[in-house]
Amino acid sequence: MFGAGYVGLVTGAALADLGHEVVIRDVLPERIERLRAGDVPIYEPGLDEVLERNKERLRFTLDVNEAVDGAEFLYVAVGTPQTHSGDADLTAVWAVVDELPEGASGRPIVVMKSTVPVGTGERVRERLDARGLTAVGYVSNPEFLAEGSALADFMSPDRVVVGAFEPEDGDRVVELHRGIDTEIVRTDVASAELVKLAANAFLSTRISFINEIANVCELVGADVVDVARGVGLDHRLGPHFLRAGLGFGGSCFPKDVTALKQLAGNSGYPFLLLQAVWEVNELQKRRVIGKLQKHLGTLRGTTVALLGLAFKPNTDDMREAPSRVIAYRLLAEGAEVRAWDPVAHPDDLHGVELCETVLDAVQNADAAVIVTDWPELRSLASSEVRQAMARPVIVDGRNLLDPEAAHAAGFVYEGVGRPRHASPAEPGFLREHDAELRH
Ligand SMILES: NC(=O)c1ccc[n+]([C@@H]2O[C@H](COP(=O)([O-])OP(=O)(O)OC[C@H]3O[C@@H](n4cnc5c(N)ncnc54)[C@H](O)[C@@H]3O)[C@@H](O)[C@H]2O)c1
């Protein structure tokens, strides 16, 4: 297994749990040392237990030869971030392919777990052949796990997609999944590659779609939570990914939407729908600023608490997290920004004060913004928090709280796409509290 990140560690641990011998190789010495010492370098629920339970079948190494020696499958689970042009950066993939030693016995199969542009399999095949590694097979086996539920997603997936040049190579990868009860989609390499990009682009489209519906709700007086429920109960549509909020982030959706948009553009097709999906997502994060201004007026000199930093709950992943954009927009508006997250403690949010507890973050704050729907925040609308805040304004970016309960507890509440539940902008109301609460 090349790559000891989210996908590599989870896949490696899960394959070991299925009874296979797994060697996980990474290039980061610190990461490998921690894993050898029994310490898990990422936050993923349950991963520590599965690694511990299978420690007899798992090894960690920096040495490529140790990883490849006797291996029947060579999994590639390295990062494929976005370049400035929007294309996927395949540097780490090529590094793995180029360092595969020659003269392996049998027919090891390169299994591509990393998300790569369509055509990558063909290029890897050519590169292997050019090095004389014609006896090394290649299979595209994209990964659909979601951080936070990654192990369960791997063990009970909706499907396993296997795209192979040689059917026998595909058969062997399918066989490796024995013990997992699911649909297997057998196809060619290019189609397997596109399944992954299309799936993430479609999920992102649903999120941007419901966010636009939420924005319309705010203008016409409808409640997006009820609208989404009514829409999602249609069996042709289904309920998933119809939660309005602050937009998508994370290591996958933004880069995969961009990669597919770029791939289509490179091939001469402007993917207009995905351009809109992207724009809507960028605007959605920034709408928080307008909501705060509606209640606070200018943000210069105010203190705003950002509650939740990770791009979604149950992960410490800060890649492309909406909290980053919101924090820097607030700083640009002249606000002081405090932040709390139970697991994400980034050291690169310059100018943002990280707090240990929610109460520390909201102390004397003029507003609190729920950025990530951590379960801990369900009880935010408490009298303790109300007392701590200078002005009791909550912008609920994830529609996590019960608006009526928040009002009843004395908060000015503003969700996403819920105008009936938004407190009217009543300067008088806030001035009253100003007098009472500001010293
Ligand atoms: N994170 C997710 O939820 C998720 C889900 C599905 C698919 N994917 C895709 O899987 C791939 C990996 O994603 P991730 O989130 O696990 O990335 P990650 O950044 O968490 O981990 C990648 C790891 O690969 C290591 N690496 C780099 N070069 C290497 C080399 N030559 N040999 C061995 N290791 C090397 C890095 O040091 C790092 O530890 C990406 O293409 C991503 O798009 C991710």
The ligand as an SDF file (V2000), in Angstrom:
LIG
                    3D

 44 48  0  0  0  0  0  0  0  0999 V2000
   -9.7330   11.3530    1.7760 N   0  0  0  0  0  0  0  0  0  0  0  0
  -10.8180   10.8750    1.2150 C   0  0  0  0  0  0  0  0  0  0  0  0
  -11.9290   10.9470    1.7570 O   0  0  0  0  0  0  0  0  0  0  0  0
  -10.7500   10.1750   -0.1190 C   0  0  0  0  0  0  0  0  0  0  0  0
  -11.8410    9.3920   -0.5520 C   0  0  0  0  0  0  0  0  0  0  0  0
  -11.7570    8.7650   -1.7890 C   0  0  0  0  0  0  0  0  0  0  0  0
  -10.6490    8.9260   -2.5950 C   0  0  0  0  0  0  0  0  0  0  0  0
   -9.6170    9.7220   -2.1680 N   0  0  0  0  0  0  0  0  0  0  0  0
   -8.4500    9.8610   -3.0430 C   0  0  0  0  0  0  0  0  0  0  0  0
   -7.4330    8.9930   -2.5480 O   0  0  0  0  0  0  0  0  0  0  0  0
   -6.1430    9.5970   -2.7260 C   0  0  0  0  0  0  0  0  0  0  0  0
   -5.4210    9.7030   -1.3790 C   0  0  0  0  0  0  0  0  0  0  0  0
   -6.1780   10.5860   -0.5690 O   0  0  0  0  0  0  0  0  0  0  0  0
   -5.8670   10.7570    0.9910 P   0  0  0  0  0  0  0  0  0  0  0  0
   -6.9350   11.6370    1.5330 O   0  0  0  0  0  0  0  0  0  0  0  0
   -5.6260    9.4230    1.5950 O   0  0  0  0  0  0  0  0  0  0  0  0
   -4.4730   11.5550    0.9090 O   0  0  0  0  0  0  0  0  0  0  0  0
   -3.4560   11.8970    2.1200 P   0  0  0  0  0  0  0  0  0  0  0  0
   -2.8010   13.1500    1.7270 O   0  0  0  0  0  0  0  0  0  0  0  0
   -4.1820   11.7850    3.4170 O   0  0  0  0  0  0  0  0  0  0  0  0
   -2.3910   10.7030    2.0580 O   0  0  0  0  0  0  0  0  0  0  0  0
   -1.5010   10.5130    1.0060 C   0  0  0  0  0  0  0  0  0  0  0  0
   -0.2450    9.9040    1.5870 C   0  0  0  0  0  0  0  0  0  0  0  0
    0.5950    9.4830    0.5080 O   0  0  0  0  0  0  0  0  0  0  0  0
    1.9330    9.6680    0.9330 C   0  0  0  0  0  0  0  0  0  0  0  0
    2.8610    9.5970   -0.2180 N   0  0  0  0  0  0  0  0  0  0  0  0
    3.2300   10.5600   -1.0810 C   0  0  0  0  0  0  0  0  0  0  0  0
    4.1180   10.0800   -1.9750 N   0  0  0  0  0  0  0  0  0  0  0  0
    4.3120    8.7640   -1.6790 C   0  0  0  0  0  0  0  0  0  0  0  0
    5.0970    7.7250   -2.2410 C   0  0  0  0  0  0  0  0  0  0  0  0
    5.8660    7.9180   -3.3090 N   0  0  0  0  0  0  0  0  0  0  0  0
    5.0460    6.5020   -1.6510 N   0  0  0  0  0  0  0  0  0  0  0  0
    4.2580    6.2880   -0.5840 C   0  0  0  0  0  0  0  0  0  0  0  0
    3.4880    7.2320   -0.0140 N   0  0  0  0  0  0  0  0  0  0  0  0
    3.5240    8.4590   -0.5470 C   0  0  0  0  0  0  0  0  0  0  0  0
    1.8960   11.0020    1.6420 C   0  0  0  0  0  0  0  0  0  0  0  0
    3.0280   11.2070    2.4420 O   0  0  0  0  0  0  0  0  0  0  0  0
    0.5950   10.8600    2.4450 C   0  0  0  0  0  0  0  0  0  0  0  0
    0.8380   10.2990    3.7110 O   0  0  0  0  0  0  0  0  0  0  0  0
   -6.4060   10.9260   -3.4190 C   0  0  0  0  0  0  0  0  0  0  0  0
   -6.2750   10.7490   -4.8010 O   0  0  0  0  0  0  0  0  0  0  0  0
   -7.8360   11.2370   -3.0470 C   0  0  0  0  0  0  0  0  0  0  0  0
   -8.4590   12.0430   -4.0180 O   0  0  0  0  0  0  0  0  0  0  0  0
   -9.6300   10.3310   -0.9470 C   0  0  0  0  0  0  0  0  0  0  0  0
  1  2  1  0
  2  3  2  0
  2  4  1  0
  4  5  1  0
  4 44  2  0
  5  6  2  0
  6  7  1  0
  7  8  2  0
  8  9  1  0
  8 44  1  0
  9 10  1  0
  9 42  1  0
 10 11  1  0
 11 12  1  0
 11 40  1  0
 12 13  1  0
 13 14  1  0
 14 15  2  0
 14 16  1  0
 14 17  1  0
 17 18  1  0
 18 19  2  0
 18 20  1  0
 18 21  1  0
 21 22  1  0
 22 23  1  0
 23 24  1  0
 23 38  1  0
 24 25  1  0
 25 26  1  0
 25 36  1  0
 26 27  1  0
 26 35  1  0
 27 28  2  0
 28 29  1  0
 29 30  1  0
 29 35  2  0
 30 31  1  0
 30 32  2  0
 32 33  1  0
 33 34  2  0
 34 35  1  0
 36 37  1  0
 36 38  1  0
 38 39  1  0
 40 41  1  0
 40 42  1  0
 42 43  1  0
M  CHG  2   8   1  16  -1
M  END
$$$$
